[in-house]
Amino acid sequence: MRLGPSCLAMTMLGLLGCASGSTDVGGTDAASIRNAPAGVATLQFMDLEAIRPDMLASASSLPAGVTSASLGGGVTRYSCDSTVVKAANAGSLGGYVDITAAPVTGGTAYTEDFHLSVVASDAPAQTWSYTGQQLVTVTGALAGFALATTGQPLTLTLVDTAVPANNKTYTFTPSLTESWVGANPPTSVTLNGTYLFAQTLPVADAKLISCDLTQQPLVWTPAECPSYPNAGTLVLSLNTTPVVTATVKFGPTCGQATLNGARLGLGGN
């Protein structure tokens, strides 16, 4: 990761952790970014989008290392090979998502049951776990699917066996819509709306990060960049007084983003 002059200001504001005055940031500094509110709200969200709804509904190609198998009863298990699938923070993404499809008026509802985990490449004692369910409802014609994502908040838990004081728990609550054009894979996928990351533990550090995609929705171009958006802007707001904000811009290169102008690689890019 490379961080520019905005790093120190964001550290003081609580959205990002890094070494004061540092330009090249790695090792423990990268871990600090990964575990800070801005990093959690961005990197963990990218992991949760690894299996996008268009992949379920339009028979799009799955990412490398992700396989599907029928469990019967309308349930399909999407498994992630942790030796292949990279997490957004460059660690390994493993586990599975069980997805149950059910018909609804004009479309299909998919219940997603998450059992995913991420181990950081530079901090093997740290493991993020993603558990819980969300509901994806897909409606529309093949040339322009649309969906709404709602459901019970997912739980995201960080366990650090080396430094237990780093342990944290967040909930993720989405209010998103996605549309796409074409199939196998789509020529483009657009994600719009908002989502929330709420830190619930430790209680003394409880905070809410609001994440807004509506100004410039995130866009994937699967033929060029299947795993991450290559366009769009994410605005993060921390519920402090006054409110603190940060901006994440994706692209133009696949797997690249900037956080308040500082370069942030995704998946090791």
C-alpha positions in Angstrom: 0.0 0.0 0.0 1.1 3.6 -0.7 -0.3 6.4 1.4 -0.1 10.1 0.6 -0.1 13.2 2.9 -3.7 12.6 3.9 -2.6 9.6 6.1 -1.8 11.5 9.2 -5.0 13.5 9.2 -7.1 10.4 8.7 -5.3 8.7 11.6 -6.2 11.5 13.9 -9.8 11.3 12.7 -10.0 7.7 13.4 -10.8 6.4 10.0 -7.4 5.0 9.2 -4.3 3.9 11.0 -0.8 4.3 9.8 2.7 5.6 10.7 2.9 9.3 11.0 4.8 10.9 8.1 5.2 7.6 6.3 4.8 7.4 2.5 5.6 3.7 1.9 3.4 1.7 4.3 3.7 -2.0 4.8 3.8 -4.7 7.5 2.1 -3.6 10.7 1.0 -0.3 9.0 -0.9 -2.3 6.4 -2.5 -4.3 9.2 -3.5 -1.0 10.9 -5.2 0.1 7.7 -6.9 -3.3 7.3 -8.4 -3.2 10.8 -9.3 0.5 11.0 -12.9 1.6 10.3 -12.2 2.8 6.7 -10.4 -0.4 5.9 -13.0 -2.6 7.4 -15.8 -0.8 5.6 -14.0 -1.1 2.2 -12.0 -4.3 2.2 -14.6 -6.5 4.0 -17.3 -5.2 1.7 -15.2 -6.2 -1.3 -14.9 -9.8 0.1 -18.7 -10.0 0.6 -19.2 -9.0 -3.1 -16.9 -11.9 -4.3 -20.0 -13.8 -5.3 -22.2 -11.2 -6.8 -25.9 -11.7 -7.5 -25.4 -11.6 -11.2 -23.3 -14.7 -10.9 -26.2 -16.5 -9.4 -29.0 -15.3 -11.7 -27.3 -15.0 -15.1 -25.1 -18.0 -15.1 -22.0 -15.9 -15.1 -18.6 -17.4 -14.8 -17.5 -17.8 -11.1 -14.2 -16.4 -10.0 -11.1 -18.6 -10.1 -11.1 -20.9 -7.1 -14.9 -20.7 -6.5 -16.9 -23.9 -7.3 -20.6 -24.7 -6.9 -22.3 -28.0 -5.9 -25.9 -28.9 -5.3 -26.7 -29.9 -1.7 -30.3 -30.9 -2.6 -33.5 -29.2 -1.5 -32.8 -26.2 -3.7 -29.5 -25.4 -1.9 -26.3 -24.7 -3.8 -23.0 -24.4 -2.0 -20.4 -22.0 -3.4 -17.0 -23.0 -1.9 -13.9 -20.8 -2.0 -10.5 -22.6 -2.3 -8.3 -20.5 0.1 -5.2 -21.5 -1.8 -6.5 -19.7 -4.9 -9.1 -17.1 -3.9 -7.5 -13.8 -2.7 -9.2 -11.6 -0.2 -9.4 -7.8 -0.9 -6.6 -7.3 1.7 -4.4 -9.8 -0.2 -5.0 -12.5 2.3 -6.7 -15.9 1.6 -10.5 -16.1 1.3 -11.9 -19.5 2.3 -15.1 -21.2 3.4 -18.5 -21.3 1.6 -21.8 -19.6 1.0 -25.0 -21.7 0.9 -27.6 -20.2 -1.4 -31.2 -21.2 -1.5 -33.3 -20.1 -4.4 -37.1 -19.6 -4.2 -39.5 -18.2 -6.8 -41.1 -14.8 -6.2 -43.4 -12.7 -8.3 -41.5 -11.7 -11.4 -38.2 -13.2 -10.3 -36.3 -15.3 -7.8 -35.2 -14.7 -4.1 -31.9 -16.0 -3.0 -31.1 -16.6 0.7 -27.4 -16.4 1.2 -25.9 -18.1 4.3 -22.3 -17.0 4.8 -19.5 -19.1 6.3 -16.4 -17.3 5.0 -13.1 -16.5 6.6 -10.1 -14.4 5.7 -6.5 -14.9 7.0 -4.2 -11.9 6.4 -1.1 -12.7 4.4 1.1 -10.5 6.6 -0.6 -11.3 9.9 -1.5 -15.0 10.0 -2.7 -14.8 13.6 -5.6 -12.6 12.5 -8.7 -14.1 11.0 -11.9 -12.4 9.9 -15.0 -14.5 9.9 -18.2 -13.6 8.0 -21.4 -15.3 9.2 -25.1 -14.7 8.9 -27.7 -14.4 6.1 -28.9 -11.9 3.6 -31.7 -12.0 1.0 -31.2 -11.1 -2.6 -34.3 -10.6 -4.8 -33.7 -10.6 -8.6 -36.3 -9.3 -11.0 -36.3 -8.2 -14.6 -35.4 -9.3 -18.1 -32.1 -10.9 -19.1 -30.8 -7.7 -20.7 -31.2 -5.7 -17.5 -31.6 -7.6 -14.3 -32.2 -5.5 -11.2 -32.1 -6.6 -7.5 -32.6 -5.3 -4.0 -30.4 -6.6 -1.2 -31.8 -6.7 2.4 -31.8 -9.0 5.3 -30.5 -9.6 8.8 -27.1 -7.9 9.5 -24.2 -10.1 8.8 -21.6 -10.5 11.6 -18.0 -9.8 10.8 -15.6 -10.9 13.6 -11.8 -10.3 13.8 -9.9 -12.7 16.1 -6.2 -12.0 16.7 -4.7 -15.0 18.6 -1.4 -13.1 19.0 -2.9 -9.8 20.3 -6.5 -10.5 21.7 -6.9 -6.8 22.4 -7.3 -6.4 18.6 -10.4 -8.5 18.5 -13.4 -6.7 17.0 -17.0 -7.4 16.0 -18.9 -5.5 13.3 -22.4 -6.0 11.7 -23.0 -5.4 8.0 -26.4 -4.1 6.8 -26.9 -3.5 3.1 -29.5 -1.5 1.2 -28.2 -2.0 -2.4 -29.5 -2.5 -5.9 -27.6 -4.1 -8.7 -28.2 -4.0 -12.5 -26.3 -5.7 -15.3 -26.3 -6.1 -19.0 -25.7 -9.4 -20.8 -24.7 -12.7 -19.4 -21.9 -15.3 -19.3 -20.4 -13.0 -18.1 -22.3 -9.7 -18.2 -20.6 -6.9 -20.1 -21.1 -4.6 -17.1 -22.4 -4.7 -13.6 -23.5 -1.6 -11.6 -24.0 -1.5 -7.8 -25.9 1.4 -6.3 -27.2 2.3 -2.8 -25.8 2.3 0.7 -24.6 0.0 3.4 -23.6 0.2 7.1 -20.8 -1.2 9.2 -21.5 -1.0 12.9 -18.7 -1.9 15.3 -20.4 -3.5 18.3 -17.4 -4.9 20.2 -15.4 -3.8 22.1 -18.3 -1.7 23.5 -16.0 1.2 24.3 -15.1 1.4 20.6 -18.6 1.2 19.2 -19.1 3.2 16.1 -21.1 3.4 12.9 -19.7 3.8 9.4 -22.2 4.8 6.7 -21.1 3.9 3.2 -22.7 5.7 0.2 -22.4 4.5 -3.4 -25.0 6.7 -4.9 -22.9 9.6 -6.1 -21.0 7.5 -8.6 -22.2 3.8 -8.4 -19.6 1.1 -8.5 -19.0 -0.6 -11.9 -17.5 -4.0 -12.7 -16.4 -4.9 -16.2 -16.0 -8.6 -15.8 -14.1 -9.2 -19.1 -11.5 -6.7 -17.9 -11.8 -6.9 -14.1 -14.0 -9.7 -12.7 -13.2 -9.4 -9.0 -13.3 -5.7 -8.2 -14.9 -2.5 -9.4 -12.9 -0.6 -12.0 -15.0 2.6 -11.7 -17.1 4.4 -9.1 -16.8 6.1 -5.8 -17.6 5.1 -2.2 -18.1 7.8 0.4 -17.5 6.7 4.1 -18.9 8.7 7.0 -18.0 8.0 10.7 -20.7 9.0 13.2 -18.5 11.3 15.2 -19.2 14.9 16.1 -18.5 16.5 13.7 -19.0 13.7 11.1 -15.7 12.5 9.6 -15.7 11.4 5.9 -13.4 9.6 3.6 -13.6 8.9 -0.2 -12.6 5.7 -1.9 -12.3 5.9 -5.7 -12.0 2.6 -7.8 -9.9 2.2 -10.9 -8.9 3.0 -13.5 -6.6 0.0 -13.2 -8.1 -3.3 -12.2 -7.7 -4.0 -8.5 -6.7 -0.4 -7.7 -8.4 2.2 -5.6 -7.5 5.4 -3.8 -8.5 6.3 -0.3 -8.6 10.1 0.1 -6.0 10.2 -2.8 -3.8 7.5 -1.3 -3.3 4.3 -3.4 -4.9 1.2 -2.0 -4.3 -2.2 -3.8 -7.1 -4.8 -3.7 -6.3 -8.5 -3.6 -2.5 -7.8 -3.7 -2.6 -5.6 -6.8 
